[in-house]
Amino acid sequence: MKADVVICGGAIIGSAVAWFLRDLEFDGTITVVERDPTFAQASTALSASGIRQQFSDPLNVAISRFGVDFIRGAQDRWGLDLNLRENGYLYLANTDAGADVLRANHTVQVAAGADIALLDAVALAARFPHLEVDDITLAALGRTGEGWFDNMGLLQGFRRAEVTRLTDTVTGLRVARGKVAAVQLASGDEIACGVFVNAAGPAAAEVARMAGLDIPVERRKRTNFLFDCAKPPDGALPLMIDPSGVWVRPEGGQFLTGCTPPADPAVAPDDFDPRHQEFEEIIWPALAARSKNFEAVKVTRFWAGQYAYNTLDRNAVVGPHPEVANFLFANGFSGHGLQQAPAVGRALAEWIVTGGYRSLDLAPLGYERIVNGQPLTERCVI
Ligand SMILES: Cc1cc2nc3c(=O)[nH]c(=O)nc-3n(C[C@H](O)[C@H](O)[C@H](O)COP(=O)(O)OP(=O)(O)OC[C@H]3O[C@@H](n4cnc5c(N)ncnc54)[C@H](O)[C@@H]3O)c2cc1C
């Protein structure tokens, strides 16, 4: 077997690269190798499906601005309603230092074209009367371009690209003369390849090692909880990020919530055991203190997924390896990869077709910063 492009991982990132290649009228052969086409443990399927403009790095703002426009266009492009709810993200600060961070981020975000408003406690209480705001020093609310959408719908759209899809596991990479020459599969088959794309999500480091390469990406577990609320707050609610790090948003008639766990070790590939105690010990106390409406709640469902966490700077690693030049990374999204899939898919497709980035320059997310130890730190990671 051979293919001009072999993509390891057929979830949101791998499928986005394949779709944009066809959108750019790439007429070479593309093979997507996916070990589990049910995506049961893929981050894509386990995601909270949010999209926001509130990042500290302007490139991440630009990436998400492209993402939200792309999602808005799904109906015209594919006839798919991705159920985008542009209710915004609401960041809360309860210290002067926290307010300074929101102001600094706001300056970056607005300069990058994002539609974010700063609210003091009085304005916050007027807008969201259910919230306890006595301790709040400042809030930042996305007025447009932020919210949540149908993750599997976006995947379904990207999977319309005409490519060869193999249900198999990449087990090895044969590197010769500074290039990935062939991709070895669990079935025993081998695919000679022109370009290899690592879109293996939390398995990114294992796949990189198959080519003798290192990437500082670890598996970090996040537990999401869905709950019923006896007296839900009124109105169109945003995704709120409490100063405690607990976040919550509406999900149909229920609410979806989670937190950044205080201890956040790397976990084993098969560790998807939800951390039940996070709800009782961290999430519920924070939510009940922020709103009386969240005092009487009942968890109805919960699941754990894995972040592909970049320990250098919590940002994606995108683009070619400097020495194994046909090995392309699309890894380390650290909890914001779903919304970045359109921009990253387009950028890598441009790189494959033309040898460079054409629309949005993703070079700052390149692998070189890892070699040089120069982090491009993203402060707004949920
Ligand atoms: C709980 C949780 C909440 C999140 N919330 C958000 C959010 O609100 N907004 C947001 O933008 N992002 C969010 N994310 C992050 C986002 O889901 C991921 O960044 C994104 O889905 C990454 O997509 P991916 O295709 O790289 O990885 P995955 O979806 O994990 O897909 C990788 C695929 O590669 C396959 N694979 C791996 N190794 C091999 C191999 N050797 N051979 C063949 N196939 C292989 C896997 O089977 C898998 O299907 C969240 C993640 C989690 C876990």
The ligand as a Gaussian input file, in Angstrom:
#p B3LYP/6-31G(d) Opt

LIG

0 1
 C      -13.253000      16.365000      29.068000
 C      -12.754000      17.199000      27.910000
 C      -13.341000      18.428000      27.654000
 C      -12.893000      19.192000      26.573000
 N      -13.523000      20.377000      26.296000
 C      -13.142000      21.093000      25.195000
 C      -13.841000      22.275000      24.835000
 O      -14.781000      22.682000      25.505000
 N      -13.443000      22.924000      23.724000
 C      -12.387000      22.504000      22.962000
 O      -12.052000      23.148000      21.973000
 N      -11.716000      21.384000      23.280000
 C      -12.062000      20.675000      24.371000
 N      -11.403000      19.552000      24.711000
 C      -10.223000      19.160000      23.928000
 C      -10.614000      18.562000      22.621000
 O      -11.633000      17.604000      22.814000
 C       -9.367000      17.926000      21.998000
 O       -8.303000      18.859000      21.987000
 C       -9.639000      17.477000      20.568000
 O      -10.793000      16.669000      20.523000
 C       -8.428000      16.718000      20.069000
 O       -8.787000      16.037000      18.903000
 P       -7.793000      14.958000      18.315000
 O       -8.368000      14.511000      17.031000
 O       -6.407000      15.508000      18.343000
 O       -7.745000      13.811000      19.410000
 P       -8.786000      12.650000      19.735000
 O      -10.175000      13.117000      19.620000
 O       -8.369000      12.026000      21.022000
 O       -8.531000      11.635000      18.553000
 C       -7.331000      10.938000      18.402000
 C       -7.662000       9.696000      17.614000
 O       -6.460000       9.018000      17.299000
 C       -6.700000       7.632000      17.374000
 N       -5.407000       6.996000      17.574000
 C       -4.526000       7.204000      18.590000
 N       -3.440000       6.442000      18.420000
 C       -3.618000       5.735000      17.283000
 C       -2.840000       4.787000      16.592000
 N       -1.629000       4.416000      17.058000
 N       -3.321000       4.247000      15.450000
 C       -4.558000       4.620000      14.970000
 N       -5.352000       5.514000      15.595000
 C       -4.879000       6.074000      16.735000
 C       -7.644000       7.489000      18.561000
 O       -8.367000       6.281000      18.510000
 C       -8.524000       8.725000      18.408000
 O       -9.714000       8.455000      17.702000
 C      -11.823000      18.735000      25.764000
 C      -11.230000      17.499000      26.032000
 C      -11.697000      16.720000      27.088000
 C      -11.055000      15.398000      27.342000

